[in-house]
């Protein structure tokens, strides 16, 4: 089944229920979804990344209740949050991001060991992430019939020295990607590209930060 979003401010072609179509209660009553979507890890990184001997644990990212769900969020206006009915992520968004970050670190080939805290891996460094933005939005609410959808992904990341429980680096990574059309498959592709770019930059930056910190004569200083 192909889902299309052609009238976001009116009914979004029956997918996104806005004013004039039905209330939010209808969205909350959506039955078992007909389609599940997943995203992909990054597999290509800069050739000059340093190699780490330290072990990394990636914590499950924090997020607001609007994001910490398996529902795919869309904002028809800056102060309005709704979800695509009949489609879901394969898991809650923070769990997806955590899993993809771990796979991306592994794919870099530059980390000795990486995992999640639930596997009792002794961490030298912790990766703590907050998902600030993870949604599609209508770019021109005044002209919904011709407006494309733009995906925004913003991750705020902290690298923590686990031995001293100290933050050694912090940075925000943000990407925007306009979908090729308003069909749900194209919107998911935009999510994948935006998150992929953010994760690539995040992994490369954090590996360099950890490498530089570990080489200091006094890592606590």
Secondary structure, DSSP 8 states (H G I E B T S, - for coil): ---B-S-TTTTGGGTS--TTT--HHHHHT--S-SEEE---------TT---EEEEEEE---EE-TTTSSSS-EEEEETTEEEE-TTEEESS-HHHHHHHHHHHHHHHHT-EEEEE-GGGT---SEEEEEEEEEEEEEES-GGGTTT--EEEEEEEEEEEEETTTTEEEEEEEEEEEEE-SSSBHHHHHHHHHHHHHHHHHHHHHHHHHHHHHHHTSSSTT-
